[in-house]
Amino acid sequence: MDKFENTMAALAKMPKSEMMKALATLKSKCICPDCPTYTDCASNARENLFCYTGGSFVCISKENDCFCPSCPVASEIGLSHNLFCTRGAGKTQRWNLEHKI
């Protein structure tokens, strides 16, 4: 398994309270709110950590630029994709690429 798979497996094995603490730590490192693609709507909806939670539900539809490759969360959990706010979580993008979707 690679770093991303190990991280996801470790999170999945944690009790819910521990997982929520780990996600809160990741959210504290998240740079989504600083990204040019991030919108006021996303801020008001408290959307972030798209690499884990998946794309924005209604707030972000236009890709302006992408800070994902420089995000400390992406590096920490072993992500290799970007534009998570519009294209989906790391695991979604990985699955789509592997299955040529």
SEFI-897091 format. One record per residue: residue number from 1; x, y, z of N, C-alpha, C, O in turn; residue in one letter. Coordinates in steps of 0.2 Angstrom, whole numbers, plus 2048, in hexadecimal, padded with zeros to 3 digits. Example, Ala and Ser with C-alpha at 12.3 -4.5 7.8 and 13.67 -1.06 7.14 Angstrom:
BEGIN
<atom resi="1" n_u="842" n_v="7E4" n_w="827" ca_u="83E" ca_v="7EA" ca_w="827" c_u="842" c_v="7F0" c_w="827" o_u="847" o_v="7EF" o_w="82A" resn="A"/>
<atom resi="2" n_u="840" n_v="7F5" n_w="823" ca_u="844" ca_v="7FB" ca_w="824" c_u="840" c_v="800" c_w="827" o_u="843" o_v="806" o_w="828" resn="S"/>
END
This chain:
BEGIN
<atom resi="1" n_u="804" n_v="7FA" n_w="800" ca_u="800" ca_v="800" ca_w="800" c_u="804" c_v="806" c_w="800" o_u="80A" o_v="806" o_w="803" resn="M"/>
<atom resi="2" n_u="802" n_v="80C" n_w="7FD" ca_u="806" ca_v="812" ca_w="7FD" c_u="803" c_v="816" c_w="803" o_u="7FF" o_v="814" o_w="807" resn="D"/>
<atom resi="3" n_u="806" n_v="81C" n_w="803" ca_u="805" ca_v="820" ca_w="809" c_u="7FD" c_v="822" c_w="80A" o_u="7FB" o_v="822" o_w="80F" resn="K"/>
<atom resi="4" n_u="7FA" n_v="824" n_w="804" ca_u="7F3" ca_v="825" ca_w="804" c_u="7EF" c_v="820" c_w="807" o_u="7EA" o_v="820" o_w="80B" resn="F"/>
<atom resi="5" n_u="7F0" n_v="81A" n_w="804" ca_u="7EC" ca_v="814" ca_w="806" c_u="7ED" c_v="812" c_w="80D" o_u="7E9" o_v="810" o_w="811" resn="E"/>
<atom resi="6" n_u="7F4" n_v="813" n_w="810" ca_u="7F5" ca_v="812" ca_w="817" c_u="7F1" c_v="817" c_w="81B" o_u="7EF" o_v="815" o_w="820" resn="N"/>
<atom resi="7" n_u="7F1" n_v="81D" n_w="819" ca_u="7EE" ca_v="822" ca_w="81D" c_u="7E6" c_v="821" c_w="81D" o_u="7E3" o_v="821" o_w="823" resn="T"/>
<atom resi="8" n_u="7E3" n_v="81F" n_w="818" ca_u="7DC" ca_v="81E" ca_w="817" c_u="7DA" c_v="817" c_w="81C" o_u="7D5" o_v="817" o_w="81F" resn="M"/>
<atom resi="9" n_u="7DF" n_v="812" n_w="81B" ca_u="7DE" ca_v="80C" ca_w="81F" c_u="7DE" c_v="80E" c_w="827" o_u="7DA" o_v="80B" o_w="82B" resn="A"/>
<atom resi="10" n_u="7E3" n_v="812" n_w="829" ca_u="7E4" ca_v="814" ca_w="830" c_u="7DE" c_v="818" c_w="832" o_u="7DB" o_v="817" o_w="838" resn="A"/>
<atom resi="11" n_u="7DB" n_v="81D" n_w="82E" ca_u="7D5" ca_v="820" ca_w="830" c_u="7CF" c_v="81C" c_w="831" o_u="7CB" o_v="81D" o_w="836" resn="L"/>
<atom resi="12" n_u="7CE" n_v="817" n_w="82C" ca_u="7C9" ca_v="813" ca_w="82D" c_u="7C9" c_v="80E" c_w="833" o_u="7C3" o_v="80C" o_w="835" resn="A"/>
<atom resi="13" n_u="7CF" n_v="80D" n_w="836" ca_u="7CF" ca_v="808" ca_w="83B" c_u="7CE" c_v="80C" c_w="842" o_u="7CD" o_v="809" o_w="847" resn="K"/>
<atom resi="14" n_u="7CE" n_v="813" n_w="842" ca_u="7CE" ca_v="817" ca_w="848" c_u="7C7" c_v="817" c_w="84B" o_u="7C2" o_v="816" o_w="847" resn="M"/>
<atom resi="15" n_u="7C6" n_v="817" n_w="851" ca_u="7BF" ca_v="818" ca_w="854" c_u="7BD" c_v="81F" c_w="851" o_u="7C1" o_v="823" o_w="850" resn="P"/>
<atom resi="16" n_u="7B6" n_v="820" n_w="851" ca_u="7B4" ca_v="826" ca_w="84E" c_u="7B6" c_v="82C" c_w="851" o_u="7B8" o_v="831" o_w="84E" resn="K"/>
<atom resi="17" n_u="7B7" n_v="82D" n_w="858" ca_u="7B9" ca_v="833" ca_w="85B" c_u="7C1" c_v="834" c_w="859" o_u="7C2" o_v="83A" o_w="859" resn="S"/>
<atom resi="18" n_u="7C5" n_v="82F" n_w="859" ca_u="7CC" ca_v="830" ca_w="857" c_u="7CC" c_v="832" c_w="84F" o_u="7D0" o_v="836" o_w="84E" resn="E"/>
<atom resi="19" n_u="7C8" n_v="82F" n_w="84B" ca_u="7C8" ca_v="831" ca_w="844" c_u="7C6" c_v="839" c_w="844" o_u="7C9" o_v="83C" o_w="840" resn="M"/>
<atom resi="20" n_u="7C1" n_v="83B" n_w="847" ca_u="7BF" ca_v="842" ca_w="847" c_u="7C5" c_v="847" c_w="849" o_u="7C5" o_v="84C" o_w="847" resn="M"/>
<atom resi="21" n_u="7C8" n_v="844" n_w="84E" ca_u="7CE" ca_v="848" ca_w="851" c_u="7D3" c_v="849" c_w="84B" o_u="7D6" o_v="84E" o_w="84A" resn="K"/>
<atom resi="22" n_u="7D5" n_v="843" n_w="848" ca_u="7DA" ca_v="843" ca_w="842" c_u="7D7" c_v="847" c_w="83D" o_u="7DB" o_v="84B" o_w="83A" resn="A"/>
<atom resi="23" n_u="7D1" n_v="847" n_w="83B" ca_u="7CE" ca_v="84C" ca_w="836" c_u="7CF" c_v="853" c_w="838" o_u="7D0" o_v="857" o_w="833" resn="L"/>
<atom resi="24" n_u="7CD" n_v="854" n_w="83E" ca_u="7CE" ca_v="85B" ca_w="840" c_u="7D5" c_v="85E" c_w="83F" o_u="7D6" o_v="864" o_w="83E" resn="A"/>
<atom resi="25" n_u="7DA" n_v="85A" n_w="841" ca_u="7E1" ca_v="85B" ca_w="840" c_u="7E2" c_v="85D" c_w="839" o_u="7E6" o_v="862" o_w="837" resn="T"/>
<atom resi="26" n_u="7E0" n_v="858" n_w="834" ca_u="7E1" ca_v="85A" ca_w="82D" c_u="7DE" c_v="860" c_w="82B" o_u="7E0" o_v="864" o_w="827" resn="L"/>
<atom resi="27" n_u="7D7" n_v="861" n_w="82D" ca_u="7D4" ca_v="868" ca_w="82C" c_u="7D8" c_v="86E" c_w="82E" o_u="7D8" o_v="873" o_w="82A" resn="K"/>
<atom resi="28" n_u="7DB" n_v="86D" n_w="833" ca_u="7DF" ca_v="873" ca_w="836" c_u="7E5" c_v="875" c_w="831" o_u="7E8" o_v="87A" o_w="831" resn="S"/>
<atom resi="29" n_u="7E7" n_v="870" n_w="82D" ca_u="7ED" ca_v="871" ca_w="829" c_u="7EA" c_v="872" c_w="821" o_u="7EE" o_v="874" o_w="81D" resn="K"/>
<atom resi="30" n_u="7E4" n_v="872" n_w="820" ca_u="7E1" ca_v="872" ca_w="81A" c_u="7E2" c_v="879" c_w="817" o_u="7E0" o_v="87E" o_w="81B" resn="C"/>
<atom resi="31" n_u="7E4" n_v="87A" n_w="811" ca_u="7E4" ca_v="881" ca_w="80E" c_u="7DF" c_v="882" c_w="809" o_u="7E0" o_v="887" o_w="805" resn="I"/>
<atom resi="32" n_u="7DA" n_v="87E" n_w="808" ca_u="7D4" ca_v="87F" ca_w="804" c_u="7D2" c_v="887" c_w="804" o_u="7D1" o_v="88A" o_w="7FF" resn="C"/>
<atom resi="33" n_u="7D1" n_v="88A" n_w="80A" ca_u="7CE" ca_v="890" ca_w="80A" c_u="7D3" c_v="896" c_w="807" o_u="7D0" o_v="89B" o_w="806" resn="P"/>
<atom resi="34" n_u="7D9" n_v="894" n_w="806" ca_u="7DE" ca_v="899" ca_w="803" c_u="7DE" c_v="898" c_w="7FB" o_u="7E1" o_v="89C" o_w="7F8" resn="D"/>
<atom resi="35" n_u="7DB" n_v="893" n_w="7F9" ca_u="7DB" ca_v="892" ca_w="7F2" c_u="7D7" c_v="896" c_w="7ED" o_u="7D2" o_v="898" o_w="7EF" resn="C"/>
<atom resi="36" n_u="7D9" n_v="898" n_w="7E7" ca_u="7D5" ca_v="89D" ca_w="7E3" c_u="7CF" c_v="89A" c_w="7E1" o_u="7CA" o_v="89D" o_w="7DF" resn="P"/>
<atom resi="37" n_u="7CE" n_v="893" n_w="7E1" ca_u="7C8" ca_v="890" ca_w="7DF" c_u="7C3" c_v="890" c_w="7E4" o_u="7BD" o_v="88F" o_w="7E3" resn="T"/>
<atom resi="38" n_u="7C5" n_v="891" n_w="7EB" ca_u="7C1" ca_v="891" ca_w="7F0" c_u="7BC" c_v="897" c_w="7F0" o_u="7BE" o_v="89C" o_w="7EE" resn="Y"/>
<atom resi="39" n_u="7B6" n_v="896" n_w="7F2" ca_u="7B1" ca_v="89B" ca_w="7F1" c_u="7AE" c_v="89D" c_w="7F8" o_u="7AF" o_v="89A" o_w="7FD" resn="T"/>
<atom resi="40" n_u="7AB" n_v="8A3" n_w="7F8" ca_u="7A7" ca_v="8A5" ca_w="7FE" c_u="7A2" c_v="8A0" c_w="800" o_u="7A1" o_v="89F" o_w="806" resn="D"/>
<atom resi="41" n_u="79F" n_v="89E" n_w="7FC" ca_u="799" ca_v="899" ca_w="7FD" c_u="79D" c_v="893" c_w="801" o_u="79A" o_v="890" o_w="806" resn="C"/>
<atom resi="42" n_u="7A2" n_v="890" n_w="7FE" ca_u="7A6" ca_v="88B" ca_w="802" c_u="7A8" c_v="88C" c_w="809" o_u="7A7" o_v="888" o_w="80D" resn="A"/>
<atom resi="43" n_u="7AA" n_v="893" n_w="80A" ca_u="7AC" ca_v="895" ca_w="810" c_u="7A6" c_v="895" c_w="815" o_u="7A6" o_v="893" o_w="81B" resn="S"/>
<atom resi="44" n_u="7A0" n_v="898" n_w="812" ca_u="79A" ca_v="898" ca_w="817" c_u="797" c_v="891" c_w="818" o_u="794" o_v="890" o_w="81D" resn="N"/>
<atom resi="45" n_u="798" n_v="88D" n_w="814" ca_u="796" ca_v="886" ca_w="815" c_u="79B" c_v="882" c_w="819" o_u="79A" o_v="87C" o_w="81A" resn="A"/>
<atom resi="46" n_u="7A1" n_v="885" n_w="81A" ca_u="7A6" ca_v="881" ca_w="81E" c_u="7A9" c_v="87B" c_w="81A" o_u="7AB" o_v="876" o_w="81E" resn="R"/>
<atom resi="47" n_u="7A9" n_v="87C" n_w="814" ca_u="7AC" ca_v="876" ca_w="810" c_u="7B4" c_v="877" c_w="810" o_u="7B6" o_v="87C" o_w="80E" resn="E"/>
<atom resi="48" n_u="7B7" n_v="872" n_w="811" ca_u="7BE" ca_v="871" ca_w="810" c_u="7C0" c_v="86A" c_w="810" o_u="7BC" o_v="865" o_w="811" resn="N"/>
<atom resi="49" n_u="7C7" n_v="869" n_w="810" ca_u="7CA" ca_v="862" ca_w="810" c_u="7C7" c_v="85E" c_w="80B" o_u="7C5" o_v="858" o_w="80C" resn="L"/>
<atom resi="50" n_u="7C6" n_v="861" n_w="805" ca_u="7C3" ca_v="85D" ca_w="7FF" c_u="7C6" c_v="857" c_w="7FD" o_u="7C4" o_v="852" o_w="7FA" resn="F"/>
<atom resi="51" n_u="7CD" n_v="857" n_w="7FE" ca_u="7D1" ca_v="851" ca_w="7FD" c_u="7CE" c_v="84B" c_w="800" o_u="7CF" o_v="845" o_w="7FE" resn="C"/>
<atom resi="52" n_u="7CB" n_v="84C" n_w="806" ca_u="7C9" ca_v="846" ca_w="80A" c_u="7C1" c_v="846" c_w="809" o_u="7BE" o_v="840" o_w="809" resn="Y"/>
<atom resi="53" n_u="7BE" n_v="84B" n_w="80A" ca_u="7B6" ca_v="84B" ca_w="80A" c_u="7B3" c_v="84B" c_w="803" o_u="7AD" o_v="849" o_w="802" resn="T"/>
<atom resi="54" n_u="7B7" n_v="84D" n_w="7FE" ca_u="7B4" ca_v="84D" ca_w="7F7" c_u="7B3" c_v="854" c_w="7F5" o_u="7B3" o_v="859" o_w="7F9" resn="G"/>
<atom resi="55" n_u="7B0" n_v="855" n_w="7EF" ca_u="7AF" ca_v="85B" ca_w="7EC" c_u="7AA" c_v="85F" c_w="7EF" o_u="7A6" o_v="85D" o_w="7F3" resn="G"/>
<atom resi="56" n_u="7AA" n_v="866" n_w="7EE" ca_u="7A5" ca_v="86A" ca_w="7F0" c_u="79E" c_v="868" c_w="7EE" o_u="79D" o_v="867" o_w="7E8" resn="S"/>
<atom resi="57" n_u="799" n_v="868" n_w="7F2" ca_u="792" ca_v="866" ca_w="7F0" c_u="78F" c_v="86B" c_w="7EB" o_u="78C" o_v="869" o_w="7E6" resn="F"/>
<atom resi="58" n_u="78F" n_v="872" n_w="7ED" ca_u="78C" ca_v="877" ca_w="7E9" c_u="790" c_v="87D" c_w="7E8" o_u="78E" o_v="882" o_w="7E4" resn="V"/>
<atom resi="59" n_u="795" n_v="87E" n_w="7EC" ca_u="798" ca_v="884" ca_w="7EC" c_u="79E" c_v="886" c_w="7E7" o_u="79F" o_v="88B" o_w="7E5" resn="C"/>
<atom resi="60" n_u="7A1" n_v="880" n_w="7E5" ca_u="7A7" ca_v="881" ca_w="7E0" c_u="7A6" c_v="87D" c_w="7DA" o_u="7A5" o_v="877" o_w="7DA" resn="I"/>
<atom resi="61" n_u="7A5" n_v="881" n_w="7D4" ca_u="7A4" ca_v="87E" ca_w="7CE" c_u="7AA" c_v="880" c_w="7C9" o_u="7AA" o_v="87D" o_w="7C3" resn="S"/>
<atom resi="62" n_u="7AD" n_v="885" n_w="7CA" ca_u="7B2" ca_v="888" ca_w="7C5" c_u="7B9" c_v="887" c_w="7C8" o_u="7BA" o_v="889" o_w="7CE" resn="K"/>
<atom resi="63" n_u="7BE" n_v="884" n_w="7C4" ca_u="7C5" ca_v="883" ca_w="7C6" c_u="7C9" c_v="889" c_w="7C4" o_u="7C9" o_v="88B" o_w="7BE" resn="E"/>
<atom resi="64" n_u="7CB" n_v="88D" n_w="7C9" ca_u="7CF" ca_v="893" ca_w="7C8" c_u="7D7" c_v="892" c_w="7C8" o_u="7DA" o_v="894" o_w="7C4" resn="N"/>
<atom resi="65" n_u="7D9" n_v="88E" n_w="7CD" ca_u="7E0" ca_v="88D" ca_w="7CE" c_u="7E0" c_v="887" c_w="7D3" o_u="7DA" o_v="886" o_w="7D6" resn="D"/>
<atom resi="66" n_u="7E5" n_v="884" n_w="7D5" ca_u="7E5" ca_v="87F" ca_w="7DA" c_u="7EB" c_v="87F" c_w="7DE" o_u="7F1" o_v="87F" o_w="7DC" resn="C"/>
<atom resi="67" n_u="7EA" n_v="87F" n_w="7E5" ca_u="7EF" ca_v="87F" ca_w="7EA" c_u="7F0" c_v="878" c_w="7EC" o_u="7F5" o_v="877" o_w="7F0" resn="F"/>
<atom resi="68" n_u="7EC" n_v="873" n_w="7EA" ca_u="7ED" ca_v="86C" ca_w="7ED" c_u="7F4" c_v="869" c_w="7ED" o_u="7F6" o_v="866" o_w="7F2" resn="C"/>
<atom resi="69" n_u="7F8" n_v="86A" n_w="7E8" ca_u="7FE" ca_v="867" ca_w="7E8" c_u="803" c_v="86A" c_w="7ED" o_u="808" o_v="866" o_w="7EF" resn="P"/>
<atom resi="70" n_u="802" n_v="870" n_w="7F0" ca_u="806" ca_v="873" ca_w="7F5" c_u="803" c_v="872" c_w="7FC" o_u="806" o_v="874" o_w="801" resn="S"/>
<atom resi="71" n_u="7FD" n_v="86F" n_w="7FC" ca_u="7FA" ca_v="86E" ca_w="803" c_u="7FD" c_v="869" c_w="807" o_u="7FF" o_v="863" o_w="805" resn="C"/>
<atom resi="72" n_u="7FE" n_v="86B" n_w="80D" ca_u="802" ca_v="866" ca_w="812" c_u="7FE" c_v="860" c_w="813" o_u="801" o_v="85A" o_w="815" resn="P"/>
<atom resi="73" n_u="7F7" n_v="860" n_w="813" ca_u="7F3" ca_v="85A" ca_w="814" c_u="7F4" c_v="855" c_w="80E" o_u="7F5" o_v="84F" o_w="80F" resn="V"/>
<atom resi="74" n_u="7F5" n_v="858" n_w="808" ca_u="7F6" ca_v="853" ca_w="802" c_u="7FC" c_v="850" c_w="803" o_u="7FD" o_v="84A" o_w="801" resn="A"/>
<atom resi="75" n_u="801" n_v="853" n_w="805" ca_u="808" ca_v="850" ca_w="806" c_u="808" c_v="84B" c_w="80C" o_u="80A" o_v="845" o_w="80B" resn="S"/>
<atom resi="76" n_u="804" n_v="84D" n_w="811" ca_u="804" ca_v="849" ca_w="817" c_u="800" c_v="842" c_w="816" o_u="803" o_v="83D" o_w="819" resn="E"/>
<atom resi="77" n_u="7FB" n_v="842" n_w="812" ca_u="7F7" ca_v="83C" ca_w="811" c_u="7F9" c_v="839" c_w="80A" o_u="7F5" o_v="834" o_w="809" resn="I"/>
<atom resi="78" n_u="7FD" n_v="83B" n_w="807" ca_u="800" ca_v="838" ca_w="801" c_u="7FB" c_v="839" c_w="7FA" o_u="7FA" o_v="834" o_w="7F7" resn="G"/>
<atom resi="79" n_u="7F8" n_v="83F" n_w="7FA" ca_u="7F4" ca_v="840" ca_w="7F4" c_u="7F8" c_v="842" c_w="7EE" o_u="7FD" o_v="845" o_w="7EE" resn="L"/>
<atom resi="80" n_u="7F6" n_v="83F" n_w="7E8" ca_u="7F9" ca_v="841" ca_w="7E2" c_u="7F5" c_v="844" c_w="7DC" o_u="7F7" o_v="846" o_w="7D7" resn="S"/>
<atom resi="81" n_u="7EF" n_v="846" n_w="7DE" ca_u="7EA" ca_v="84A" ca_w="7DA" c_u="7E9" c_v="851" c_w="7DC" o_u="7EC" o_v="853" o_w="7E1" resn="H"/>
<atom resi="82" n_u="7E5" n_v="854" n_w="7D9" ca_u="7E3" ca_v="85B" ca_w="7DB" c_u="7DC" c_v="85D" c_w="7D9" o_u="7D8" o_v="859" o_w="7D7" resn="N"/>
<atom resi="83" n_u="7DA" n_v="863" n_w="7DA" ca_u="7D4" ca_v="866" ca_w="7D9" c_u="7CE" c_v="862" c_w="7DC" o_u="7C9" o_v="860" o_w="7D9" resn="L"/>
<atom resi="84" n_u="7CF" n_v="860" n_w="7E2" ca_u="7CB" ca_v="85B" ca_w="7E6" c_u="7C4" c_v="85F" c_w="7E7" o_u="7BF" o_v="85B" o_w="7E7" resn="F"/>
<atom resi="85" n_u="7C4" n_v="865" n_w="7E7" ca_u="7BD" ca_v="869" ca_w="7E8" c_u="7B9" c_v="868" c_w="7E2" o_u="7B2" o_v="868" o_w="7E3" resn="C"/>
<atom resi="86" n_u="7BB" n_v="867" n_w="7DC" ca_u="7B7" ca_v="866" ca_w="7D7" c_u="7B7" c_v="85F" c_w="7D4" o_u="7B2" o_v="85D" o_w="7D1" resn="T"/>
<atom resi="87" n_u="7BC" n_v="85B" n_w="7D5" ca_u="7BD" ca_v="855" ca_w="7D2" c_u="7BD" c_v="84F" c_w="7D7" o_u="7BD" o_v="849" o_w="7D5" resn="R"/>
<atom resi="88" n_u="7BC" n_v="850" n_w="7DD" ca_u="7BB" ca_v="84B" ca_w="7E2" c_u="7C1" c_v="849" c_w="7E6" o_u="7C6" o_v="84B" o_w="7E5" resn="G"/>
<atom resi="89" n_u="7BF" n_v="846" n_w="7EC" ca_u="7C4" ca_v="844" ca_w="7F0" c_u="7CA" c_v="840" c_w="7ED" o_u="7C9" o_v="83D" o_w="7E8" resn="A"/>
<atom resi="90" n_u="7CF" n_v="83F" n_w="7F1" ca_u="7D5" ca_v="83C" ca_w="7EE" c_u="7D3" c_v="834" c_w="7EC" o_u="7D6" o_v="832" o_w="7E7" resn="G"/>
<atom resi="91" n_u="7D0" n_v="831" n_w="7F1" ca_u="7CE" ca_v="82A" ca_w="7EF" c_u="7C9" c_v="82A" c_w="7E9" o_u="7CA" o_v="825" o_w="7E5" resn="K"/>
<atom resi="92" n_u="7C5" n_v="82E" n_w="7E8" ca_u="7C1" ca_v="82F" ca_w="7E2" c_u="7C5" c_v="830" c_w="7DC" o_u="7C4" o_v="82C" o_w="7D7" resn="T"/>
<atom resi="93" n_u="7C9" n_v="834" n_w="7DC" ca_u="7CD" ca_v="836" ca_w="7D6" c_u="7D2" c_v="830" c_w="7D4" o_u="7D3" o_v="82E" o_w="7CE" resn="Q"/>
<atom resi="94" n_u="7D4" n_v="82D" n_w="7D9" ca_u="7D9" ca_v="827" ca_w="7D9" c_u="7D5" c_v="821" c_w="7D5" o_u="7D7" o_v="81E" o_w="7D1" resn="R"/>
<atom resi="95" n_u="7CF" n_v="820" n_w="7D8" ca_u="7CA" ca_v="81A" ca_w="7D5" c_u="7C9" c_v="81C" c_w="7CE" o_u="7C9" o_v="818" o_w="7CA" resn="W"/>
<atom resi="96" n_u="7C7" n_v="822" n_w="7CD" ca_u="7C5" ca_v="824" ca_w="7C6" c_u="7CB" c_v="823" c_w="7C1" o_u="7CA" o_v="821" o_w="7BB" resn="N"/>
<atom resi="97" n_u="7D1" n_v="825" n_w="7C3" ca_u="7D6" ca_v="824" ca_w="7BF" c_u="7D8" c_v="81D" c_w="7BD" o_u="7D9" o_v="81B" o_w="7B8" resn="L"/>
<atom resi="98" n_u="7D8" n_v="819" n_w="7C3" ca_u="7D9" ca_v="812" ca_w="7C2" c_u="7D4" c_v="80E" c_w="7BE" o_u="7D6" o_v="809" o_w="7BA" resn="E"/>
<atom resi="99" n_u="7CE" n_v="811" n_w="7BE" ca_u="7C8" ca_v="80E" ca_w="7BA" c_u="7C7" c_v="811" c_w="7B3" o_u="7C2" o_v="810" o_w="7B0" resn="H"/>
<atom resi="100" n_u="7CB" n_v="816" n_w="7B2" ca_u="7CB" ca_v="81A" ca_w="7AC" c_u="7C4" c_v="81E" c_w="7AB" o_u="7C1" o_v="81D" o_w="7A5" resn="K"/>
<atom resi="101" n_u="7C1" n_v="821" n_w="7B0" ca_u="7BB" ca_v="824" ca_w="7B0" c_u="7BC" c_v="82B" c_w="7AF" o_u="7B7" o_v="82F" o_w="7AE" resn="I"/>
END
